[in-house]
Amino acid sequence: MVDDVLETETLAWVYLKQGHPKRAAEIFERLLKADRDNQSAIRGLSSCRELLDDRGREAGMLNQEKLLVLQRMLSRLTGTQFAEDGVKTGVRTTVKADNAEHETPHQKKLRLLKSMLDRLSGGGEVR
């Protein structure tokens, strides 16, 4: 039986869905100690481990690698060309949010992505 009655499978799934896979994994592991055949907890723990592995890979990336990934994403969103040597043409990474309240969800994501690129590239243009 799980020591803390508040640590339910439902709570673990809530943690996972809210972006806290480490907390969720701890609960799923305790639930599995009590019932090794709990298929839902097995799936939940597997999902947690996948997310944690993905975060670990991202954390291990150098800023330059993150910048290249974001530049590729930005070029796909804007339809501009991106050279694999890191040269970006036609897009500035600084975006003013004067009309932020009138943005479509796509425009908001694009503005946020450009802002991330700006921070990673040291505040200047990415060319």
C-alpha positions in Angstrom: 0.0 0.0 0.0 1.1 3.6 -0.7 2.3 5.4 2.4 0.5 8.7 1.7 -3.2 8.2 0.8 -3.1 11.4 -1.1 -0.6 9.9 -3.6 -3.1 8.4 -5.9 -2.7 7.4 -9.5 -5.0 10.3 -10.4 -2.6 12.7 -8.8 0.3 11.2 -10.6 -1.4 11.6 -13.9 -2.3 15.2 -13.0 1.4 15.9 -12.2 2.4 14.4 -15.5 -0.2 16.4 -17.6 0.9 19.6 -15.8 4.5 19.1 -16.8 5.9 17.5 -13.6 7.1 14.1 -14.7 9.6 13.7 -11.9 6.9 14.1 -9.2 4.6 11.8 -11.2 7.3 9.2 -11.6 7.9 9.1 -7.8 4.2 8.3 -7.2 4.0 5.8 -10.0 7.0 4.0 -8.6 5.5 3.8 -5.2 2.2 2.6 -6.6 4.1 -0.1 -8.5 5.9 -1.3 -5.4 2.4 -1.9 -4.0 1.0 -3.5 -7.1 3.5 -4.6 -9.8 0.8 -5.4 -12.2 -0.9 -2.0 -12.3 -0.9 -1.4 -16.1 -1.9 2.2 -15.8 1.0 3.0 -13.5 3.4 1.1 -15.8 2.2 3.3 -18.7 2.4 6.4 -16.6 6.0 5.6 -15.4 7.0 4.9 -19.0 5.6 8.3 -20.1 7.4 10.0 -17.3 10.7 8.4 -18.2 10.3 9.4 -21.9 9.7 13.0 -20.9 12.6 13.1 -18.5 14.8 11.5 -21.2 13.7 14.2 -23.7 14.4 17.0 -21.2 17.8 15.5 -20.4 18.7 15.5 -24.1 17.6 19.1 -24.4 19.5 20.1 -21.3 22.7 18.5 -22.7 22.5 20.6 -25.9 24.8 23.5 -26.3 23.2 26.9 -26.8 24.5 26.9 -30.4 22.8 23.6 -31.0 19.5 24.9 -29.5 19.9 28.0 -31.7 20.2 25.9 -34.8 17.1 23.9 -33.9 15.1 27.0 -33.3 16.3 28.6 -36.5 15.2 25.6 -38.5 11.8 25.8 -36.8 11.5 29.5 -37.5 12.4 29.0 -41.1 9.6 26.4 -41.5 7.1 28.7 -39.8 8.0 31.8 -41.9 8.8 30.0 -45.2 12.2 31.5 -45.3 15.4 29.6 -46.3 17.8 28.4 -43.7 21.3 27.4 -44.7 22.7 24.5 -42.7 25.8 26.6 -41.9 23.6 28.7 -39.6 23.0 31.6 -42.0 19.5 32.8 -41.8 18.1 35.1 -44.5 15.2 37.4 -44.4 14.1 37.2 -40.8 14.9 39.4 -37.9 14.8 37.8 -34.5 13.6 40.9 -32.7 9.8 41.3 -32.8 7.8 44.0 -31.3 4.6 43.0 -29.6 2.7 46.3 -30.2 -0.4 44.4 -31.2 0.0 41.4 -29.0 -3.6 41.4 -27.9 -4.7 41.0 -31.6 -2.3 38.2 -32.4 -3.5 34.9 -33.7 -2.2 31.9 -31.8 0.2 31.2 -34.7 1.5 34.8 -34.6 2.0 34.6 -30.9 4.0 31.3 -31.2 6.1 32.9 -34.0 6.8 36.0 -31.9 7.8 33.8 -28.9 10.0 31.7 -31.0 11.7 34.7 -32.4 12.2 36.1 -28.9 13.8 32.8 -27.9 16.1 33.0 -30.9 17.0 36.5 -30.0 18.0 35.6 -26.4 20.1 32.6 -27.6 21.9 34.5 -30.2 22.9 37.2 -27.8 20.3 39.9 -28.6 21.2 40.6 -32.2 20.0 39.5 -35.5 20.4 35.9 -36.7 21.7 36.0 -40.2 
